[in-house]
Each structure stands twice: as structure tokens, then as C-alpha cells.
Amino acid sequence: MARGTKKTDAPKTTAQQLGSIIKSCRDIMRKDKGLNGDLDRLPMLTWIMFLKFLDDMEQIHETEAAFEGKPFRPAIEVTAGGTGQLKRMGLRGMI
């Protein structure tokens, strides 16, 4: 009888997590009829990742400023209708 091997779920490294996220994004983007190959997808994916990282850093700095009692000013100002536009685009909360 063959010896059964139990697969252990070791925590993923940061590189593995990032690779998994990028693969998922690329799989989703491949389904978009308006994108014709990696030359179309790569700049878009890069821009989305930049916005995500910027938003994460902004949230960290906003929290730090709140703890220190200092005012916080984001790197990119949102105009009056900007937040609603981000919500309609499905980006607010995702980014």
C-alpha cells in the first residue's frame, strides 16, 4: 500500500502572494475583449498596482498622522465628484 502524504499548507511568502495576485489579475484581464495581449495588459496592471500601493501607503500615513494629532494631506487630492466617480468605476475599496 502506498504511503499517504499529507499536504501541509505552509504560509506563503510575500513573493508567492504577489505572484498569486498578479496571476489572478492577468487571468481576469485575459477575458477582456478590449485587451489584445500582454502589451495591452502590462501597462494597465502596472498602473493598477501603483495605485494600490499608493493607497496603502496613504492609509498608513493617515493613521500615523491621526495618532500624532497632525493634519494629513493626501498626495493626490480627490475633487468634489471624485469619490463618487471612483465608486462607480469600482475602484474605491479595491484600491
N, C-alpha and C positions, 0 to 999 in steps of 0.2 A: 504494500500500500504506500502510495506516495505521501511524503510528509507535507502536511499543510503549512503554508507560510501565511502568517498574519501580516497584512499590510498596516504599518503604523502611519498615522497622519502626523508627521513631523511638521512643525511650524515652518511656513515659507519664509525665505529670506526676502529682504526688500527688493532685490533684483528679480527674484522669481515672481513676487507680487506685481511689480511693474510690468514684467513681461506678460503676465497673465492679463492684466488690464489692457495693455496695448493690443494683444491678440484679440481680445473681445471687441475692442473698438474697431479694429481692422475688419473683423468678420461682419460687424454691423454695417460698416461703411461699404463693404463689397456689395451689399444688397441694394445700395442706392444707384438707381439707373443713371443719375446725372454725373457720376464719377467714373471715369474711364481709366482705371489702373492706378498704380502706386504714385505716379507723377501727379495725379489729382488729389489723392488721399493724403499723402505725406505732409504737404503744407498745411492742410486743414487740421490734421491730427496734431501737428506741432503747435499750431495756434491754440487749439483747444487745451492742450497740456499746459501751455504757457499761462493761459487764463486761469486754469485750475490751480496751478502752483501759486500764482499771484494772489488769488482769492484766499488760499490757505494762509499765506504769509500775512495778508491784510487782517484776517481774523485773529491771528496770533498777536499782531501789533495792536489791534484794537483792544483786545483783552488785557494786554500788558499796560496800555495807556489807562484803561479803566481802573486797574488795580493801583496804579500810581497817582490817580486823580488828575491826569493830564489830558488835554484835548487830543483827539485823534483826527487826522485828516487823511483820507484815502489817496492813493497815488492817482487813481482815475476817478474823477468826480462824476456822479450819476446826475443827469439832468432831470428836470421835473417829471417827464414821462418815461425816463429811462428804466426805472424799476419795473413798471408795468410791461414795457417792451421786453425786458429780459424774461419775465414770467411767461408772456405769450410765446416767446421763442423756446421756452422750456429749459432755459439756461440757469435761471435763478434757483438755487438749491442744488443743482447739479454741479455748478462751478463753485 
